[in-house]
Every structure is written in C-alpha cells, then in structure tokens.
Amino acid sequence: MPVDYRDAGRGRSPLIICGLVAFVLQVALGSQISFFGGCLNFMAAFACAAALQGDSGAAAITGFVAGLAYDLSATVPVGLMALVLAIGSYVVAGLSAGLGGGFSGRSFQFLAIALVIEMLVYSIALVLVGVEGDILIALGSHGLMTALISLVPGAVFLVLLGNAGGSGRGFSARGRGTRYKGIR
C-alpha cells in the first residue's frame, strides 16, 4: 500500500487560516459587539463550522483549541469553554458525518442547533461555577443571544470551510484513465 505524501498538509490549511481569522476577530471585535447581553463568539462559531466537516478527531481538537483561545481572550474561567466546545464539536462531527461539509440548509440547521445547545450549556456552567448570578439572565440574554448573533460568522466559516475542502471526496479514478475506482 503506497503512501502519498503530496497531499499531506493541504487539507488542514483552510482550517488553520479560518481559525487564525476567528481568533483575531474574537480578540479585536468579540467583546465589542453585543446585543441584548449576548456577545459575539467567533471561536464557538468556528468550532461548530469546523465540526460540520465530519472528522470527529479533528473536530474535538479544533473545539478544544478554539475554546482555549476564547478562554484566554475573555474574563471567564479558563478551560470551561474549551471543555464545552471540545465535547460539542466531537458530538456534532459524529452526528453530521453523512452531511459532507459545505453550506446547505441541513448544515445551517446543524450549526444553529449546535451553537444554541453549546451556549446554553456554557451559560448553565457559568451559573454553577458562580460567575453568573441569575440563571434566567444567563440562559436568556447571555446564552441564547450569544448563539443567535454568532450564527452569522458561523455561516461564513461554514461557507469558507466547505468550499476549501470540497475536493478529494468524490468517486473518481484520479487520472488513471479508468471509470472505476480501484481498491488499494
């Protein structure tokens, strides 16, 4: 079984570039843009969009790194968002394995559901840790509004990651001149 070294790093570069863009936007604009108590969370939107690409292992790592980057750039307990995004990204990647990535109605539904659940779990965790005092304000204004306003950058990341990683998953002969894919 020959090993192909030509495509070793090409599949991860759009993910890394989008992750760096999300981190810069989170640090520069994340806490500045707020509606009804919810702040824009670029890192959660990026982690959910990356999880919808289907690879569970990479999604868990991406979710953990994105959550840790959020924790280090905000005044919240370190590791809490990393835990929520790592577990959430792993579950989302497992549930959306047949989706295939890219932007579609179904992938946007998965993105919206994942963001709402992750932000509500994070809000409950903030109440349990003692950072938030009132559970209704934490769930309503912080959790739900953060998830709703984070859908916009999440959809943008979903489009960017889906367009970049679309090749290579087709049923093709890869230039051998045959119609059938060979077993290796």
Buried (B, 14 or more C-beta within 10 A) or exposed (E): EEEEEEEEEEBEEBBEEBBEBBBEBBBEEBBEEBEEBBBBBBBBBBBBBBBBBBBBEBBBBBBBBBBBBBBBBBEBBEBBBBBBBBBBBBBBBEBBEEBBBBBBEBBBEBBBBBBBBBBBBBBBBBBEEEBBEEBEBBBBBBBBBBBBBBBEBBBBBBBBBBEBBEEEEEEEEEEEEEEEEEEE
